[in-house]
Amino acid sequence: MTHLARTLARQRLDAALDDLASVFRGMTAHPDEDNCECHWGSAEDLALLKTPDVELDSDLLHRTWQATDWTYKGAVLRRILPQFATALTAGRIEPLCGMMEEVGRTFHRADWQQWPTEQATAVSEFLRAWWAHTLTDPAPAVPAYQVLALTTEASGTLSTWLHTWEIRTDHTADQHLTEAATQWEYDLLGDQLPWDTWHNGEALRTELTAWLVRHAPDRLRAHGAPDELLHRIRLLGVTGPDRWYDPHWPGHRY
């Protein structure tokens, strides 16, 4: 069943990428778009963004998605989106310090949820299909905890993505949950969200913490997670001095 689920998830992601290529075919940056040659790129680079369906080299793609000062942000993202999405899922997009939430903010800045229905639907399905595929892949190109940060920042919600993880309870999904809990426990025990956010960080932290306390322990235990991680997840449900003076407090300093 796990192999079948992985195959179906891969097919769904491939279909979503094909749909992006179809929906955004012919897109260009706005004719009046501009950027500073001294820190972004040349006039020739800019002309490529205003030419439809021309493959960008990896350096130009990187500079384009990472720039925050575009005037017509939606048009720029629509221009690069098919190539950008393919590179994302292959692990070829490397943001500064590995912070994939930065990529999510590229989507958020472009206000993709307000695009015409066909376009917004294609982006939504891409994000959902990528997340579903990540949870079924034992060695995804981008770790699940990073994809979650990206999709949360892109969409402004955490619930959608946690619900998918909640109902996906096979060995691979639990493997990713163990890796994520290991990455997150330090920040969460310090009452901090494990990634930088442009949304309500306290609400996201509260939701993620409550979800882990409720859903993670049995799954981590079944996956063979170490006792120290189980205790740290347990301590997320303990507040105030009772957390710090617990005999299993890990001694984190903040």
Buried (B, 14 or more C-beta within 10 A) or exposed (E): EEEEBBEEBBEBBEEBBEBBBEBBEEBBBBEEBBBEEEEBBEEEBBEBBBEEEEEBEEEBBBBBBBBEEBEBBBBBBBBBBBBBBBBBBEEBBEBEEEBBBBBBBBBBBBEBEEBEEEBBEBBBBBBBBBBBBBBBBEEBBBBBBBBBBBBBBBBBEBEBBBEBBBEBEEEBBBBBBBBBBBBBBBBBBEBBBBBEBEBEEEEBBBBBBEBBBEBBBEBBBEBEBEEEBBBBBBBBEBEEEEBEEEEEBEEEEE
